[in-house]
Amino acid sequence: MLYCYDENTGDLALVKGSPESFEIVSSFGITRGSGKHWAHPAISDARLYIRHGEALMVYDIKQK
């Protein structure tokens, strides 16, 4: 599984990737912050960190 962050639209997608296909499992838009979406997402201790301008969002991605 891959997390893909679109620098133009701010959409974040969870993608199941393989040599044959690119399947989006889920996605959502980053709505807080301003400016370009250039910061790279980071994962630590089952948390996904997204920075957009002056805003920092943290998402719990631990498998339930």
mmJSON file of the N, C-alpha and C atoms, coordinates in Angstrom:
{"data_MODEL":{"atom_site":{
"group_PDB":["ATOM","ATOM","ATOM","ATOM","ATOM","ATOM","ATOM","ATOM","ATOM","ATOM","ATOM","ATOM","ATOM","ATOM","ATOM","ATOM","ATOM","ATOM","ATOM","ATOM","ATOM","ATOM","ATOM","ATOM","ATOM","ATOM","ATOM","ATOM","ATOM","ATOM","ATOM","ATOM","ATOM","ATOM","ATOM","ATOM","ATOM","ATOM","ATOM","ATOM","ATOM","ATOM","ATOM","ATOM","ATOM","ATOM","ATOM","ATOM","ATOM","ATOM","ATOM","ATOM","ATOM","ATOM","ATOM","ATOM","ATOM","ATOM","ATOM","ATOM","ATOM","ATOM","ATOM","ATOM","ATOM","ATOM","ATOM","ATOM","ATOM","ATOM","ATOM","ATOM","ATOM","ATOM","ATOM","ATOM","ATOM","ATOM","ATOM","ATOM","ATOM","ATOM","ATOM","ATOM","ATOM","ATOM","ATOM","ATOM","ATOM","ATOM","ATOM","ATOM","ATOM","ATOM","ATOM","ATOM","ATOM","ATOM","ATOM","ATOM","ATOM","ATOM","ATOM","ATOM","ATOM","ATOM","ATOM","ATOM","ATOM","ATOM","ATOM","ATOM","ATOM","ATOM","ATOM","ATOM","ATOM","ATOM","ATOM","ATOM","ATOM","ATOM","ATOM","ATOM","ATOM","ATOM","ATOM","ATOM","ATOM","ATOM","ATOM","ATOM","ATOM","ATOM","ATOM","ATOM","ATOM","ATOM","ATOM","ATOM","ATOM","ATOM","ATOM","ATOM","ATOM","ATOM","ATOM","ATOM","ATOM","ATOM","ATOM","ATOM","ATOM","ATOM","ATOM","ATOM","ATOM","ATOM","ATOM","ATOM","ATOM","ATOM","ATOM","ATOM","ATOM","ATOM","ATOM","ATOM","ATOM","ATOM","ATOM","ATOM","ATOM","ATOM","ATOM","ATOM","ATOM","ATOM","ATOM","ATOM","ATOM","ATOM","ATOM","ATOM","ATOM","ATOM","ATOM","ATOM","ATOM","ATOM","ATOM","ATOM"],
"id":[1,2,3,4,5,6,7,8,9,10,11,12,13,14,15,16,17,18,19,20,21,22,23,24,25,26,27,28,29,30,31,32,33,34,35,36,37,38,39,40,41,42,43,44,45,46,47,48,49,50,51,52,53,54,55,56,57,58,59,60,61,62,63,64,65,66,67,68,69,70,71,72,73,74,75,76,77,78,79,80,81,82,83,84,85,86,87,88,89,90,91,92,93,94,95,96,97,98,99,100,101,102,103,104,105,106,107,108,109,110,111,112,113,114,115,116,117,118,119,120,121,122,123,124,125,126,127,128,129,130,131,132,133,134,135,136,137,138,139,140,141,142,143,144,145,146,147,148,149,150,151,152,153,154,155,156,157,158,159,160,161,162,163,164,165,166,167,168,169,170,171,172,173,174,175,176,177,178,179,180,181,182,183,184,185,186,187,188,189,190,191,192],
"type_symbol":["N","C","C","N","C","C","N","C","C","N","C","C","N","C","C","N","C","C","N","C","C","N","C","C","N","C","C","N","C","C","N","C","C","N","C","C","N","C","C","N","C","C","N","C","C","N","C","C","N","C","C","N","C","C","N","C","C","N","C","C","N","C","C","N","C","C","N","C","C","N","C","C","N","C","C","N","C","C","N","C","C","N","C","C","N","C","C","N","C","C","N","C","C","N","C","C","N","C","C","N","C","C","N","C","C","N","C","C","N","C","C","N","C","C","N","C","C","N","C","C","N","C","C","N","C","C","N","C","C","N","C","C","N","C","C","N","C","C","N","C","C","N","C","C","N","C","C","N","C","C","N","C","C","N","C","C","N","C","C","N","C","C","N","C","C","N","C","C","N","C","C","N","C","C","N","C","C","N","C","C","N","C","C","N","C","C","N","C","C","N","C","C"],
"label_atom_id":["N","CA","C","N","CA","C","N","CA","C","N","CA","C","N","CA","C","N","CA","C","N","CA","C","N","CA","C","N","CA","C","N","CA","C","N","CA","C","N","CA","C","N","CA","C","N","CA","C","N","CA","C","N","CA","C","N","CA","C","N","CA","C","N","CA","C","N","CA","C","N","CA","C","N","CA","C","N","CA","C","N","CA","C","N","CA","C","N","CA","C","N","CA","C","N","CA","C","N","CA","C","N","CA","C","N","CA","C","N","CA","C","N","CA","C","N","CA","C","N","CA","C","N","CA","C","N","CA","C","N","CA","C","N","CA","C","N","CA","C","N","CA","C","N","CA","C","N","CA","C","N","CA","C","N","CA","C","N","CA","C","N","CA","C","N","CA","C","N","CA","C","N","CA","C","N","CA","C","N","CA","C","N","CA","C","N","CA","C","N","CA","C","N","CA","C","N","CA","C","N","CA","C","N","CA","C","N","CA","C","N","CA","C","N","CA","C","N","CA","C","N","CA","C"],
"label_alt_id":[null,null,null,null,null,null,null,null,null,null,null,null,null,null,null,null,null,null,null,null,null,null,null,null,null,null,null,null,null,null,null,null,null,null,null,null,null,null,null,null,null,null,null,null,null,null,null,null,null,null,null,null,null,null,null,null,null,null,null,null,null,null,null,null,null,null,null,null,null,null,null,null,null,null,null,null,null,null,null,null,null,null,null,null,null,null,null,null,null,null,null,null,null,null,null,null,null,null,null,null,null,null,null,null,null,null,null,null,null,null,null,null,null,null,null,null,null,null,null,null,null,null,null,null,null,null,null,null,null,null,null,null,null,null,null,null,null,null,null,null,null,null,null,null,null,null,null,null,null,null,null,null,null,null,null,null,null,null,null,null,null,null,null,null,null,null,null,null,null,null,null,null,null,null,null,null,null,null,null,null,null,null,null,null,null,null,null,null,null,null,null,null],
"label_comp_id":["MET","MET","MET","LEU","LEU","LEU","TYR","TYR","TYR","CYS","CYS","CYS","TYR","TYR","TYR","ASP","ASP","ASP","GLU","GLU","GLU","ASN","ASN","ASN","THR","THR","THR","GLY","GLY","GLY","ASP","ASP","ASP","LEU","LEU","LEU","ALA","ALA","ALA","LEU","LEU","LEU","VAL","VAL","VAL","LYS","LYS","LYS","GLY","GLY","GLY","SER","SER","SER","PRO","PRO","PRO","GLU","GLU","GLU","SER","SER","SER","PHE","PHE","PHE","GLU","GLU","GLU","ILE","ILE","ILE","VAL","VAL","VAL","SER","SER","SER","SER","SER","SER","PHE","PHE","PHE","GLY","GLY","GLY","ILE","ILE","ILE","THR","THR","THR","ARG","ARG","ARG","GLY","GLY","GLY","SER","SER","SER","GLY","GLY","GLY","LYS","LYS","LYS","HIS","HIS","HIS","TRP","TRP","TRP","ALA","ALA","ALA","HIS","HIS","HIS","PRO","PRO","PRO","ALA","ALA","ALA","ILE","ILE","ILE","SER","SER","SER","ASP","ASP","ASP","ALA","ALA","ALA","ARG","ARG","ARG","LEU","LEU","LEU","TYR","TYR","TYR","ILE","ILE","ILE","ARG","ARG","ARG","HIS","HIS","HIS","GLY","GLY","GLY","GLU","GLU","GLU","ALA","ALA","ALA","LEU","LEU","LEU","MET","MET","MET","VAL","VAL","VAL","TYR","TYR","TYR","ASP","ASP","ASP","ILE","ILE","ILE","LYS","LYS","LYS","GLN","GLN","GLN","LYS","LYS","LYS"],
"label_asym_id":["A","A","A","A","A","A","A","A","A","A","A","A","A","A","A","A","A","A","A","A","A","A","A","A","A","A","A","A","A","A","A","A","A","A","A","A","A","A","A","A","A","A","A","A","A","A","A","A","A","A","A","A","A","A","A","A","A","A","A","A","A","A","A","A","A","A","A","A","A","A","A","A","A","A","A","A","A","A","A","A","A","A","A","A","A","A","A","A","A","A","A","A","A","A","A","A","A","A","A","A","A","A","A","A","A","A","A","A","A","A","A","A","A","A","A","A","A","A","A","A","A","A","A","A","A","A","A","A","A","A","A","A","A","A","A","A","A","A","A","A","A","A","A","A","A","A","A","A","A","A","A","A","A","A","A","A","A","A","A","A","A","A","A","A","A","A","A","A","A","A","A","A","A","A","A","A","A","A","A","A","A","A","A","A","A","A","A","A","A","A","A","A"],
"label_entity_id":["1","1","1","1","1","1","1","1","1","1","1","1","1","1","1","1","1","1","1","1","1","1","1","1","1","1","1","1","1","1","1","1","1","1","1","1","1","1","1","1","1","1","1","1","1","1","1","1","1","1","1","1","1","1","1","1","1","1","1","1","1","1","1","1","1","1","1","1","1","1","1","1","1","1","1","1","1","1","1","1","1","1","1","1","1","1","1","1","1","1","1","1","1","1","1","1","1","1","1","1","1","1","1","1","1","1","1","1","1","1","1","1","1","1","1","1","1","1","1","1","1","1","1","1","1","1","1","1","1","1","1","1","1","1","1","1","1","1","1","1","1","1","1","1","1","1","1","1","1","1","1","1","1","1","1","1","1","1","1","1","1","1","1","1","1","1","1","1","1","1","1","1","1","1","1","1","1","1","1","1","1","1","1","1","1","1","1","1","1","1","1","1"],
"label_seq_id":[1,1,1,2,2,2,3,3,3,4,4,4,5,5,5,6,6,6,7,7,7,8,8,8,9,9,9,10,10,10,11,11,11,12,12,12,13,13,13,14,14,14,15,15,15,16,16,16,17,17,17,18,18,18,19,19,19,20,20,20,21,21,21,22,22,22,23,23,23,24,24,24,25,25,25,26,26,26,27,27,27,28,28,28,29,29,29,30,30,30,31,31,31,32,32,32,33,33,33,34,34,34,35,35,35,36,36,36,37,37,37,38,38,38,39,39,39,40,40,40,41,41,41,42,42,42,43,43,43,44,44,44,45,45,45,46,46,46,47,47,47,48,48,48,49,49,49,50,50,50,51,51,51,52,52,52,53,53,53,54,54,54,55,55,55,56,56,56,57,57,57,58,58,58,59,59,59,60,60,60,61,61,61,62,62,62,63,63,63,64,64,64],
"pdbx_PDB_ins_code":[null,null,null,null,null,null,null,null,null,null,null,null,null,null,null,null,null,null,null,null,null,null,null,null,null,null,null,null,null,null,null,null,null,null,null,null,null,null,null,null,null,null,null,null,null,null,null,null,null,null,null,null,null,null,null,null,null,null,null,null,null,null,null,null,null,null,null,null,null,null,null,null,null,null,null,null,null,null,null,null,null,null,null,null,null,null,null,null,null,null,null,null,null,null,null,null,null,null,null,null,null,null,null,null,null,null,null,null,null,null,null,null,null,null,null,null,null,null,null,null,null,null,null,null,null,null,null,null,null,null,null,null,null,null,null,null,null,null,null,null,null,null,null,null,null,null,null,null,null,null,null,null,null,null,null,null,null,null,null,null,null,null,null,null,null,null,null,null,null,null,null,null,null,null,null,null,null,null,null,null,null,null,null,null,null,null,null,null,null,null,null,null],
"Cartn_x":[0.846,0.0,0.897,0.467,1.2,0.301,0.874,0.169,0.671,-0.22,0.138,-0.505,0.3,-0.145,0.024,-1.071,-1.045,-0.667,0.444,0.92,0.059,-0.736,-1.578,-2.933,-3.574,-4.933,-4.987,-3.92,-3.931,-4.687,-4.989,-5.662,-4.645,-5.048,-4.224,-4.949,-4.257,-4.891,-4.093,-4.814,-4.222,-4.367,-3.236,-3.221,-2.631,-3.303,-2.763,-2.036,-0.725,0.061,0.609,0.707,1.324,1.891,2.708,3.231,2.126,0.975,-0.119,-1.135,-1.259,-2.342,-2.01,-2.841,-2.757,-4.187,-4.554,-5.94,-6.08,-6.885,-7.129,-8.116,-7.678,-8.511,-9.384,-8.812,-9.561,-8.791,-9.489,-8.834,-9.624,-8.945,-9.594,-8.727,-9.306,-8.586,-8.088,-6.891,-6.339,-6.908,-7.685,-8.394,-7.812,-6.95,-6.354,-5.007,-4.607,-3.331,-3.511,-2.393,-2.445,-1.154,-1.191,-0.019,0.081,1.248,1.501,1.56,1.209,1.256,2.59,3.675,4.995,5.631,5.167,5.78,5.468,6.445,6.244,5.549,4.586,3.976,5.027,4.821,5.721,4.89,5.43,4.752,5.671,5.115,5.852,4.868,5.168,4.331,2.862,2.605,1.244,0.459,1.176,0.537,1.081,0.167,0.526,0.501,1.62,1.751,1.734,0.87,0.771,0.909,1.88,2.012,1.601,0.779,0.377,0.465,1.502,1.714,1.933,1.13,1.276,0.508,-0.195,-1.018,-0.316,-0.465,0.039,-1.112,-1.405,-2.473,-1.846,-2.446,-1.963,-3.143,-2.931,-3.984,-3.514,-4.36,-4.075,-4.306,-3.26,-3.399,-3.17,-3.256,-3.07,-4.174,-3.765,-4.742,-5.61,-6.908,-7.854,-8.192],
"Cartn_y":[-1.171,0.0,1.242,2.252,3.506,4.666,5.692,6.951,7.904,8.427,9.341,10.694,11.738,13.101,13.959,14.487,15.295,16.732,17.203,18.546,19.653,19.368,20.396,20.535,19.415,19.469,19.267,18.703,18.414,17.146,16.317,15.047,14.031,13.266,12.194,10.887,9.902,8.636,7.473,6.469,5.19,4.309,3.82,3.133,1.732,0.779,-0.572,-0.641,-0.729,-0.711,-2.083,-2.321,-3.539,-3.212,-4.086,-3.818,-3.714,-4.312,-4.32,-3.199,-2.665,-1.697,-0.708,0.308,1.374,1.575,0.948,0.954,1.833,2.901,3.776,3.086,2.848,2.199,3.236,4.396,5.501,6.791,7.92,9.211,10.307,11.414,12.605,13.812,14.991,16.233,16.891,17.468,18.24,19.654,20.072,21.356,22.433,22.085,23.092,23.527,24.733,25.257,26.038,26.564,27.359,27.204,27.626,27.55,26.211,25.946,24.709,23.513,22.364,21.114,20.425,20.955,20.441,19.595,19.662,18.883,17.4,16.564,15.125,14.582,13.687,13.033,12.209,12.036,11.215,10.282,9.095,8.113,7.753,7.77,7.37,6.839,5.689,5.085,5.004,4.524,4.329,5.639,6.731,8.035,8.625,9.191,9.847,11.352,12.015,13.463,14.151,15.161,15.956,17.427,18.12,19.564,20.27,21.286,22.137,23.576,24.277,25.653,25.68,26.435,26.588,25.525,24.638,23.623,22.263,21.536,20.174,19.286,18.26,17.319,15.964,15.241,13.913,12.957,11.823,10.82,9.485,8.851,7.535,6.507,5.796,4.832,3.398,3.222,1.877,0.964,-0.233,-1.202,-1.645,-1.615,-1.961,-3.425],
"Cartn_z":[0.0,0.0,0.0,-0.728,-0.853,-0.474,0.12,0.322,-0.742,-1.566,-2.654,-2.395,-2.43,-2.11,-3.362,-3.888,-5.104,-4.765,-5.296,-4.968,-5.56,-6.567,-7.186,-6.498,-6.184,-5.637,-4.134,-3.538,-2.108,-1.762,-2.745,-2.473,-1.98,-0.985,-0.45,-0.721,-1.273,-1.626,-1.057,-0.598,-0.228,-1.451,-1.952,-3.239,-3.08,-3.69,-3.779,-5.118,-5.048,-6.268,-6.623,-7.887,-8.405,-9.788,-10.352,-11.695,-12.751,-12.479,-13.459,-13.276,-12.043,-11.822,-10.707,-10.618,-9.631,-9.147,-8.021,-7.545,-6.306,-6.408,-5.266,-4.331,-3.097,-2.084,-1.393,-1.055,-0.461,-0.698,-0.555,-0.743,-0.044,0.212,0.769,0.459,0.578,0.303,1.576,1.504,2.618,2.489,3.466,3.374,4.279,5.213,6.098,5.543,5.885,5.409,4.125,3.626,2.406,1.622,0.375,-0.487,-1.189,-1.753,-2.487,-1.534,-2.05,-1.289,-1.579,-1.049,-1.392,-0.298,0.921,2.002,1.819,2.064,1.941,3.182,3.004,4.163,4.904,6.199,7.013,7.873,8.127,8.971,10.12,11.357,12.539,13.567,14.138,15.184,14.776,13.583,13.06,12.959,12.736,12.513,11.218,10.432,9.176,9.415,9.135,9.327,7.967,7.841,6.619,7.003,6.396,6.608,5.333,5.505,4.378,4.85,4.394,4.84,6.335,7.051,8.495,9.287,8.621,9.294,9.295,10.402,10.511,10.957,10.17,10.488,10.79,11.744,12.12,12.043,11.373,11.178,11.75,12.538,13.08,11.967,11.554,10.468,10.963,12.277,12.822,12.334,11.906,11.435,12.608,12.425,13.5,13.457],
"occupancy":[1.0,1.0,1.0,1.0,1.0,1.0,1.0,1.0,1.0,1.0,1.0,1.0,1.0,1.0,1.0,1.0,1.0,1.0,1.0,1.0,1.0,1.0,1.0,1.0,1.0,1.0,1.0,1.0,1.0,1.0,1.0,1.0,1.0,1.0,1.0,1.0,1.0,1.0,1.0,1.0,1.0,1.0,1.0,1.0,1.0,1.0,1.0,1.0,1.0,1.0,1.0,1.0,1.0,1.0,1.0,1.0,1.0,1.0,1.0,1.0,1.0,1.0,1.0,1.0,1.0,1.0,1.0,1.0,1.0,1.0,1.0,1.0,1.0,1.0,1.0,1.0,1.0,1.0,1.0,1.0,1.0,1.0,1.0,1.0,1.0,1.0,1.0,1.0,1.0,1.0,1.0,1.0,1.0,1.0,1.0,1.0,1.0,1.0,1.0,1.0,1.0,1.0,1.0,1.0,1.0,1.0,1.0,1.0,1.0,1.0,1.0,1.0,1.0,1.0,1.0,1.0,1.0,1.0,1.0,1.0,1.0,1.0,1.0,1.0,1.0,1.0,1.0,1.0,1.0,1.0,1.0,1.0,1.0,1.0,1.0,1.0,1.0,1.0,1.0,1.0,1.0,1.0,1.0,1.0,1.0,1.0,1.0,1.0,1.0,1.0,1.0,1.0,1.0,1.0,1.0,1.0,1.0,1.0,1.0,1.0,1.0,1.0,1.0,1.0,1.0,1.0,1.0,1.0,1.0,1.0,1.0,1.0,1.0,1.0,1.0,1.0,1.0,1.0,1.0,1.0,1.0,1.0,1.0,1.0,1.0,1.0,1.0,1.0,1.0,1.0,1.0,1.0],
"B_iso_or_equiv":[0.0,0.0,0.0,0.0,0.0,0.0,0.0,0.0,0.0,0.0,0.0,0.0,0.0,0.0,0.0,0.0,0.0,0.0,0.0,0.0,0.0,0.0,0.0,0.0,0.0,0.0,0.0,0.0,0.0,0.0,0.0,0.0,0.0,0.0,0.0,0.0,0.0,0.0,0.0,0.0,0.0,0.0,0.0,0.0,0.0,0.0,0.0,0.0,0.0,0.0,0.0,0.0,0.0,0.0,0.0,0.0,0.0,0.0,0.0,0.0,0.0,0.0,0.0,0.0,0.0,0.0,0.0,0.0,0.0,0.0,0.0,0.0,0.0,0.0,0.0,0.0,0.0,0.0,0.0,0.0,0.0,0.0,0.0,0.0,0.0,0.0,0.0,0.0,0.0,0.0,0.0,0.0,0.0,0.0,0.0,0.0,0.0,0.0,0.0,0.0,0.0,0.0,0.0,0.0,0.0,0.0,0.0,0.0,0.0,0.0,0.0,0.0,0.0,0.0,0.0,0.0,0.0,0.0,0.0,0.0,0.0,0.0,0.0,0.0,0.0,0.0,0.0,0.0,0.0,0.0,0.0,0.0,0.0,0.0,0.0,0.0,0.0,0.0,0.0,0.0,0.0,0.0,0.0,0.0,0.0,0.0,0.0,0.0,0.0,0.0,0.0,0.0,0.0,0.0,0.0,0.0,0.0,0.0,0.0,0.0,0.0,0.0,0.0,0.0,0.0,0.0,0.0,0.0,0.0,0.0,0.0,0.0,0.0,0.0,0.0,0.0,0.0,0.0,0.0,0.0,0.0,0.0,0.0,0.0,0.0,0.0,0.0,0.0,0.0,0.0,0.0,0.0],
"pdbx_formal_charge":[null,null,null,null,null,null,null,null,null,null,null,null,null,null,null,null,null,null,null,null,null,null,null,null,null,null,null,null,null,null,null,null,null,null,null,null,null,null,null,null,null,null,null,null,null,null,null,null,null,null,null,null,null,null,null,null,null,null,null,null,null,null,null,null,null,null,null,null,null,null,null,null,null,null,null,null,null,null,null,null,null,null,null,null,null,null,null,null,null,null,null,null,null,null,null,null,null,null,null,null,null,null,null,null,null,null,null,null,null,null,null,null,null,null,null,null,null,null,null,null,null,null,null,null,null,null,null,null,null,null,null,null,null,null,null,null,null,null,null,null,null,null,null,null,null,null,null,null,null,null,null,null,null,null,null,null,null,null,null,null,null,null,null,null,null,null,null,null,null,null,null,null,null,null,null,null,null,null,null,null,null,null,null,null,null,null,null,null,null,null,null,null],
"auth_seq_id":[1,1,1,2,2,2,3,3,3,4,4,4,5,5,5,6,6,6,7,7,7,8,8,8,9,9,9,10,10,10,11,11,11,12,12,12,13,13,13,14,14,14,15,15,15,16,16,16,17,17,17,18,18,18,19,19,19,20,20,20,21,21,21,22,22,22,23,23,23,24,24,24,25,25,25,26,26,26,27,27,27,28,28,28,29,29,29,30,30,30,31,31,31,32,32,32,33,33,33,34,34,34,35,35,35,36,36,36,37,37,37,38,38,38,39,39,39,40,40,40,41,41,41,42,42,42,43,43,43,44,44,44,45,45,45,46,46,46,47,47,47,48,48,48,49,49,49,50,50,50,51,51,51,52,52,52,53,53,53,54,54,54,55,55,55,56,56,56,57,57,57,58,58,58,59,59,59,60,60,60,61,61,61,62,62,62,63,63,63,64,64,64],
"auth_comp_id":["MET","MET","MET","LEU","LEU","LEU","TYR","TYR","TYR","CYS","CYS","CYS","TYR","TYR","TYR","ASP","ASP","ASP","GLU","GLU","GLU","ASN","ASN","ASN","THR","THR","THR","GLY","GLY","GLY","ASP","ASP","ASP","LEU","LEU","LEU","ALA","ALA","ALA","LEU","LEU","LEU","VAL","VAL","VAL","LYS","LYS","LYS","GLY","GLY","GLY","SER","SER","SER","PRO","PRO","PRO","GLU","GLU","GLU","SER","SER","SER","PHE","PHE","PHE","GLU","GLU","GLU","ILE","ILE","ILE","VAL","VAL","VAL","SER","SER","SER","SER","SER","SER","PHE","PHE","PHE","GLY","GLY","GLY","ILE","ILE","ILE","THR","THR","THR","ARG","ARG","ARG","GLY","GLY","GLY","SER","SER","SER","GLY","GLY","GLY","LYS","LYS","LYS","HIS","HIS","HIS","TRP","TRP","TRP","ALA","ALA","ALA","HIS","HIS","HIS","PRO","PRO","PRO","ALA","ALA","ALA","ILE","ILE","ILE","SER","SER","SER","ASP","ASP","ASP","ALA","ALA","ALA","ARG","ARG","ARG","LEU","LEU","LEU","TYR","TYR","TYR","ILE","ILE","ILE","ARG","ARG","ARG","HIS","HIS","HIS","GLY","GLY","GLY","GLU","GLU","GLU","ALA","ALA","ALA","LEU","LEU","LEU","MET","MET","MET","VAL","VAL","VAL","TYR","TYR","TYR","ASP","ASP","ASP","ILE","ILE","ILE","LYS","LYS","LYS","GLN","GLN","GLN","LYS","LYS","LYS"],
"auth_asym_id":["A","A","A","A","A","A","A","A","A","A","A","A","A","A","A","A","A","A","A","A","A","A","A","A","A","A","A","A","A","A","A","A","A","A","A","A","A","A","A","A","A","A","A","A","A","A","A","A","A","A","A","A","A","A","A","A","A","A","A","A","A","A","A","A","A","A","A","A","A","A","A","A","A","A","A","A","A","A","A","A","A","A","A","A","A","A","A","A","A","A","A","A","A","A","A","A","A","A","A","A","A","A","A","A","A","A","A","A","A","A","A","A","A","A","A","A","A","A","A","A","A","A","A","A","A","A","A","A","A","A","A","A","A","A","A","A","A","A","A","A","A","A","A","A","A","A","A","A","A","A","A","A","A","A","A","A","A","A","A","A","A","A","A","A","A","A","A","A","A","A","A","A","A","A","A","A","A","A","A","A","A","A","A","A","A","A","A","A","A","A","A","A"],
"auth_atom_id":["N","CA","C","N","CA","C","N","CA","C","N","CA","C","N","CA","C","N","CA","C","N","CA","C","N","CA","C","N","CA","C","N","CA","C","N","CA","C","N","CA","C","N","CA","C","N","CA","C","N","CA","C","N","CA","C","N","CA","C","N","CA","C","N","CA","C","N","CA","C","N","CA","C","N","CA","C","N","CA","C","N","CA","C","N","CA","C","N","CA","C","N","CA","C","N","CA","C","N","CA","C","N","CA","C","N","CA","C","N","CA","C","N","CA","C","N","CA","C","N","CA","C","N","CA","C","N","CA","C","N","CA","C","N","CA","C","N","CA","C","N","CA","C","N","CA","C","N","CA","C","N","CA","C","N","CA","C","N","CA","C","N","CA","C","N","CA","C","N","CA","C","N","CA","C","N","CA","C","N","CA","C","N","CA","C","N","CA","C","N","CA","C","N","CA","C","N","CA","C","N","CA","C","N","CA","C","N","CA","C","N","CA","C","N","CA","C","N","CA","C","N","CA","C"],
"pdbx_PDB_model_num":[1,1,1,1,1,1,1,1,1,1,1,1,1,1,1,1,1,1,1,1,1,1,1,1,1,1,1,1,1,1,1,1,1,1,1,1,1,1,1,1,1,1,1,1,1,1,1,1,1,1,1,1,1,1,1,1,1,1,1,1,1,1,1,1,1,1,1,1,1,1,1,1,1,1,1,1,1,1,1,1,1,1,1,1,1,1,1,1,1,1,1,1,1,1,1,1,1,1,1,1,1,1,1,1,1,1,1,1,1,1,1,1,1,1,1,1,1,1,1,1,1,1,1,1,1,1,1,1,1,1,1,1,1,1,1,1,1,1,1,1,1,1,1,1,1,1,1,1,1,1,1,1,1,1,1,1,1,1,1,1,1,1,1,1,1,1,1,1,1,1,1,1,1,1,1,1,1,1,1,1,1,1,1,1,1,1,1,1,1,1,1,1]
}}}
